[in-house]
Amino acid sequence: MIFFTKDAGETLLLGEKIGSLLQPGDVLALTGTLAAGKTTITKGIAKALGIEDEITSPTFCLISEYDGKKLRLYHMDVYRLDGAEDFAGLGADDMLYGNGVCIIEWSEKVQSALPKKSICIEITPLADGSRRICIKNWNRDAIDWKEENQ
């Protein structure tokens, strides 16, 4: 599935749509350049999960945990890791195979350590400030996104 968002507000709304369809144990592997919108889409997902805390990029702490009214969220930023071995050393398996939702920013760095069922979200900023968001390995109903946003 491919979506286009015009600005951060629409990226947040798409995150909410995605978040409303997530289930316990879902893993979202996010890729995209610096400032592509990975944390923005995560904020929308968190809102849909019933998380009221402010979502920030966990670049320096690596993993942030949030309790939501619907599901727990594990938000990971693996940019500073050297690879899958470092990731495994964090004890991430408990989160990846638990009852919450995991979102991993810069997931390409640890791809081999992620579950095969991970939902891949690639965010590409475009020259006009919009975003191209490609979702792969989504084995559910289509995401209801307004026709004017496609």
C-alpha positions, 0 to 999 in steps of 0.5 A, spaced: 500 500 500 502 506 498 499 513 501 501 520 500 501 525 506 501 533 504 504 535 511 506 533 518 498 533 520 496 528 515 502 523 517 499 524 524 492 522 521 495 516 517 499 514 523 492 514 527 489 510 522 494 505 522 494 504 530 487 503 530 488 497 526 494 494 530 494 488 534 498 485 540 504 483 538 505 487 532 512 489 530 512 496 525 519 496 522 520 504 520 525 506 515 526 513 512 532 518 512 533 523 518 526 528 519 522 523 514 517 523 519 518 516 523 517 519 529 511 523 527 507 517 524 509 514 531 505 519 534 499 518 531 499 510 532 500 512 539 494 516 539 490 511 537 493 506 542 490 511 547 497 513 549 497 520 552 504 521 554 508 526 549 512 521 544 519 523 542 524 520 539 528 515 543 535 516 540 539 517 546 535 512 550 534 507 545 527 504 547 521 508 550 515 504 553 508 507 554 502 504 557 496 506 552 489 504 554 488 499 548 496 497 548 503 498 550 508 501 546 515 500 545 518 505 541 525 503 539 530 507 535 536 503 533 540 508 529 546 508 534 546 500 534 552 497 530 547 491 528 543 485 530 547 483 535 547 489 539 539 489 538 539 482 541 543 484 547 538 489 549 533 484 550 528 486 545 525 479 544 521 480 550 518 486 547 518 483 539 514 477 541 510 480 547 503 483 548 504 490 546 506 493 539 513 495 537 515 500 533 523 500 530 526 506 527 532 505 523 530 498 522 534 497 516 540 496 521 537 490 525 533 487 519 535 480 520 533 480 528 526 482 526 520 477 526 518 475 519 511 478 520 514 485 521 510 490 518 515 495 514 513 502 513 518 506 508 517 513 509 520 518 503 520 525 503 518 528 497 521 535 494 514 539 495 514 537 503 509 531 502 511 524 504 510 517 500 509 512 505 509 505 503 507 499 507 509 492 506 507 486 509 500 488 511 496 482 512 489 485 514 484 489 511 485 496 507 487 502 511 481 507 510 484 513 507 480 519 504 481 518 497 483 526 496 489 524 500 491 518 495 
